[in-house]
């Protein structure tokens, strides 16, 4: 091969390598931007929901003031607890939004392994990169009121904590007084409380990265893998599809209970 031809091939190889590297960087940047945008949309959705909740509490305050004295005291106690939770949730969302703007690493922490989509306020983590497929998973999770039950249980467990010195309930029975009063009673046997402890233990940890409630039984997805519903400590609902029995995802998002101290017989 002539020297000139070799030089042409060498230059062409370097140019092609540079183009490929540039394309890879651009694709990664677009993926990160899409994930970042999805998390921001989720945060905006939560703010809108909490604004509605704030108006509902204001209406209840008006009704409580005009109620008999004994009913008024009970209602106002409930309203105080709910207001504390709402204020905490708003503060947490503001903190998460600031962190999200400052660091892309926050995205991977909140979403974990898989491709992240936002579907109707629900975060869908899928092994596929198809948004249409993510919508199918969301529809499957909505069957038999599973997502509705998850939202109701999320509300009850998270609103229980401020009324009990920040401690989350050990079971759904204790949190039953905080179920949505205008919705059907959720089926508690399909879910379990994963995080046992208090909000104080999560200081410095984004609550959107910690699983609070988990669906007990996973279900088959259209591609033969498994999926289940997770509720995070900030109320975010995730529908997660995995191909490793959820091991990778749960390792990043579940805080195991503390080891019990061995009992001494002496």
DAGI-V821112 format. One line per field, one symbol per residue. burial: I if it has 16 or more other C-alpha atoms within 10 Angstrom, else O. A space follows every 50 residues. Layout:
# DAGI-V821112
burial->???
This chain:
# DAGI-V821112
burial->OOOOOOOOOOOOOOOOOOOOOOOOOOOOOOOIOOIIIIIIOIIOOIIOOI OOOIOOIOOOIOOIOOOOOOOIOOIOOOIOIIIOIIOOIIOIIOOIIOOI OOOOOIIIOIIIIIIIIIIOIIIIIIIOOOIOIIIOIIOIIOOOOIIIII IIIIIIIIIIIIIOOIIIIOOIOOIIOIIOOOOOOIIIOOIIIIIIIIIO OOOOOIIIIIIIIIIOOIIOIOOOOIIIIIIIIIIIIIIIIIOOOIOOII OIIIIOOOOOOOOOOO
